[in-house]
Amino acid sequence: MLMHLILRMKDSHTKNFICEDILINILARLPAKSLVRFMCVCKSWSNLIGSSSFITTHLNRNIKNHDHLFLISHHYYRGGRSLISLSSNETFEQCLELQHPSWTKERCRVYGSSNGLVCISDQKLSSTSSICIWNPSIRKSISLPKTCIPDHSRLFSRSYLSFCFHPNHNDYKVVKMLHERKKRSMEVEVYSLSTNSWKMIEITPWFNSTWNFIGHEVCNGIVYWLIFEDYYRIVSFDTRSEKFDELVVPDPIPPVKGDVIIQLYKETICLLQGHKDVDLWVLQEGSFQRLRTIFLPEANNFRLIGLFTDNGLLVKEQSRFTDLKLQLFDLESNQLKSTGILMCDRKRHTYIESLVLLDH
């Protein structure tokens, strides 16, 4: 019905049938793929859909209503070929399987997702590694310039990549961190999409140590690194102010209870820990408060993957002999549902369709 109305609007007898505000309201409901096609209808539609204001309207509506929201799963195939699948957040049916052109040579992975963009690179993250910001919905990507951090011995060093959008700065940022444990040193640089350039960041002295990297999450342009050195710590980095800070992790989080995962829950940072009973800690006013304990079915041995759309917990049964599929535990009904999705990476990403980069 919606598509029929849109096609009628191009008819010579009905071109003045609807005002621009109603047209925008209709078009903003459509998936990105359809909107890219409709840019060929006429010049005025092309200008409208490709405008920054419409791209923002379309994105904000999808975020508000959780429309065109997907779970990204990553697959490796023989010969080193890498693909990502986009699965519906409601039915978990696979809607799209994609391969970026840069994935034909090296095994690559997704390092972050924000506003319809994903950050991809290879697993080495060396100084020569290609890093791309990609919008799979409109098949458009940007290759980042080479990073400034030189390569170090891979035996004692490791690189990490984060991707985020800073709403106050209206800019997309990529943060690359190289940690060299033997020298107890850190190097950090930040890429800005608005300037298309990297900038080296001065490291806070207390950040240099022999800690182990556990995971990271991003929220409102701030990168949160969960690290472990005798105890859990969280180091934050604001991509706008370029300042480091440290958050206090609750004392009751002991390593013996199981791995700790850092996640995003209702637009704030949270921590998950446990196997059968999972504690959910939420960051409130600078400190973590235990929100609830999630009790999983006793008969299964699960591995935590992460939260999904604020009311579901993704888990995966552990097995030595087979690659078991991802399951969703509903936090309201306490029911377990199989998604039918196989995952290679433990880190999960959600993806929301957008037209970002269309006007870049």
Secondary structure, 3 states (H helix, E strand, C coil): CHHHHHHHCCCCCCCCCCCHHHHHHHHCCCCHHHHHHHCCCCHHHHHHHCCHHHHHHHHHHHHHHCCCEEEEEEEECCCCCEEEEEEECCCCCEEEEECCHHHHCCCEEEEEEECCEEEEEECCCCCCCCCEEEECCCCEEEECCCCCCCCCCCCCEEEEEEEEEECCCCEEEEEEEEEECCCCEEEEEEEECCCCEEEEECCCHHHCCCCEEEEEEEECCEEEEEEECCCEEEEEEECCCCEEEEECCCCCCCHHHCCEEEEEECCEEEEEECCCEEEEEEEECCEEEEEEEEECCCCCCEEEEEEECCCEEEEEECCCCCCCCEEEEECCCCCEEECCCCCCCCCCEEEECCCCCCCC
